[in-house]
Amino acid sequence: MAGLALAMFIGLFGFGHEMLGWSDPKGNVQLALFMAFIFGIISGYRTRG
């Protein structure tokens, strides 16, 4: 499951503007994707431990 999540994150982070057609000149969408991924890792780690 973690591999699928990582692949989806990389796909959206790298090619999301082409696949979904958003305009992101300042990089806000990529920052939001990155932060959501990091917060998901942190919350998954905390619930496991």
C-alpha positions in Angstrom: 0.0 0.0 0.0 2.9 2.4 0.8 4.3 1.7 -2.7 1.0 2.7 -4.4 0.8 5.8 -2.3 4.3 6.8 -3.2 3.7 6.2 -6.9 0.6 8.2 -6.8 2.3 11.1 -5.0 5.2 11.1 -7.5 2.8 11.1 -10.4 0.7 13.9 -9.0 3.7 15.9 -7.8 5.6 15.6 -11.1 2.9 15.5 -13.7 -0.3 16.7 -12.1 -0.4 19.9 -14.0 -0.3 18.0 -17.2 -2.8 15.3 -16.2 -5.3 17.5 -14.3 -4.6 20.8 -16.1 -4.1 23.1 -13.1 -2.2 26.3 -13.3 0.3 26.6 -10.5 2.9 29.4 -11.2 3.9 29.8 -7.5 4.0 26.1 -6.7 1.2 26.2 -4.1 -0.5 23.1 -5.3 2.8 21.1 -5.2 3.5 22.5 -1.7 0.0 21.3 -0.6 0.6 17.8 -2.1 3.9 17.6 -0.4 2.6 18.6 3.0 -0.4 16.3 2.8 2.0 13.4 2.0 4.3 14.3 4.9 1.4 14.7 7.4 0.0 11.3 6.2 3.4 9.7 6.9 3.5 11.3 10.4 0.0 10.3 11.3 0.4 6.7 10.0 3.6 6.4 12.0 2.0 7.7 15.2 -1.0 5.4 15.0 1.2 2.4 14.5 3.5 3.1 17.3 
